Amino acid sequence: MYEDSLIVNGPLLLISGQVANLESGVPETIEEQVDVVLDKISAILRHNGVDVSKIAKMTFYLTDRAYIPALIERVKPFMNGTKPVMTLLLVAGLIDPAYKVEIDLFVSL
């Protein structure tokens, strides 16, 4: 699912931490939140003319260790075989207590 190291050439697209904030509010479950975040990341990648194959680094912030299986279950198919370097951090909280996950990325252009 990930690589220990990766050499990246050329310019980089840095994507700020994405959280599951919707106009209707924050979804309650970790599964819904991960889906929203991955949808937002997909939109940013498309807007910049790249796809998941160009993701070089992903950092995941979770507020509970119990969320790891749901995160993996959703991220693995999203990556479609791409293996960037990855870091997973368990944090005491995110900017809004309703957020359970945040993901930021480095993308090779």
C-alpha positions as CSV (number, residue, x, y, z in Angstrom):
1,M,0.0,0.0,0.0
2,Y,3.0,2.3,0.4
3,E,6.7,2.7,-0.3
4,D,9.5,3.4,2.2
5,S,11.1,6.0,-0.1
6,L,10.4,7.7,-3.4
7,I,12.4,10.0,-5.6
8,V,10.3,12.8,-7.1
9,N,11.4,14.9,-10.1
10,G,9.9,18.2,-11.2
11,P,7.5,20.6,-9.6
12,L,5.3,19.5,-6.7
13,L,1.7,20.3,-5.9
14,L,1.1,20.5,-2.2
15,I,-2.4,19.9,-1.0
16,S,-3.4,21.3,2.3
17,G,-5.0,19.0,4.9
18,Q,-8.5,18.1,3.7
19,V,-11.3,17.5,6.2
20,A,-14.9,16.4,5.8
21,N,-16.6,19.8,5.9
22,L,-19.7,20.0,3.8
23,E,-22.3,22.8,3.5
24,S,-24.7,20.4,5.3
25,G,-22.3,19.8,8.1
26,V,-19.7,17.2,9.1
27,P,-20.7,13.5,8.4
28,E,-20.8,11.5,11.6
29,T,-19.1,8.2,10.7
30,I,-15.4,7.8,9.9
31,E,-16.4,6.0,6.7
32,E,-18.4,9.0,5.5
33,Q,-15.7,11.4,6.5
34,V,-13.0,9.5,4.6
35,D,-15.2,9.3,1.5
36,V,-15.8,13.1,1.6
37,V,-12.1,13.8,2.0
38,L,-11.1,11.4,-0.8
39,D,-13.8,13.1,-3.1
40,K,-12.3,16.5,-2.3
41,I,-8.8,15.2,-3.0
42,S,-10.0,13.8,-6.3
43,A,-11.5,17.1,-7.3
44,I,-8.3,19.0,-6.5
45,L,-6.2,16.5,-8.5
46,R,-8.6,16.8,-11.5
47,H,-8.5,20.6,-11.2
48,N,-4.7,20.4,-11.5
49,G,-4.7,17.9,-14.4
50,V,-3.3,14.9,-12.5
51,D,-4.6,11.7,-11.1
52,V,-3.7,9.5,-8.1
53,S,-0.8,7.9,-9.9
54,K,1.1,11.2,-9.3
55,I,0.6,11.2,-5.5
56,A,4.1,11.1,-3.9
57,K,3.3,11.5,-0.2
58,M,0.2,11.2,2.0
59,T,-0.1,12.1,5.6
60,F,-3.2,10.9,7.5
61,Y,-4.3,12.3,10.8
62,L,-6.8,10.2,12.8
63,T,-8.4,11.0,16.1
64,D,-8.8,7.4,17.1
65,R,-6.8,4.2,16.5
66,A,-10.1,2.3,15.9
67,Y,-10.5,4.3,12.7
68,I,-7.5,2.7,11.0
69,P,-9.3,-0.3,9.4
70,A,-12.0,2.0,7.9
71,L,-9.3,4.4,6.5
72,I,-7.4,1.5,4.9
73,E,-10.6,0.0,3.5
74,R,-11.4,3.2,1.6
75,V,-7.9,4.5,0.7
76,K,-6.6,1.3,-0.8
77,P,-9.1,1.2,-3.7
78,F,-8.8,5.0,-4.1
79,M,-5.1,4.6,-4.7
80,N,-5.7,2.1,-7.6
81,G,-2.3,0.5,-7.1
82,T,-0.3,3.7,-6.6
83,K,2.2,3.3,-3.7
84,P,3.3,6.7,-2.4
85,V,5.2,7.2,0.8
86,M,2.7,7.5,3.7
87,T,2.6,8.7,7.3
88,L,-0.2,8.0,9.8
89,L,-0.5,10.1,12.9
90,L,-2.9,9.6,15.8
91,V,-3.8,13.0,17.2
92,A,-5.7,14.2,20.2
93,G,-8.0,16.3,18.0
94,L,-8.4,18.3,14.8
95,I,-9.5,21.9,14.4
96,D,-13.2,21.0,14.8
97,P,-14.0,18.3,17.3
98,A,-16.4,16.7,14.8
99,Y,-13.6,15.9,12.4
100,K,-12.2,12.4,12.7
101,V,-9.7,12.4,9.8
102,E,-7.5,14.9,7.8
103,I,-5.3,14.1,4.9
104,D,-2.6,16.2,3.2
105,L,-0.6,15.3,0.1
106,F,2.4,16.0,-2.0
107,V,1.8,15.4,-5.7
108,S,4.4,15.2,-8.5
109,L,3.5,17.2,-11.5
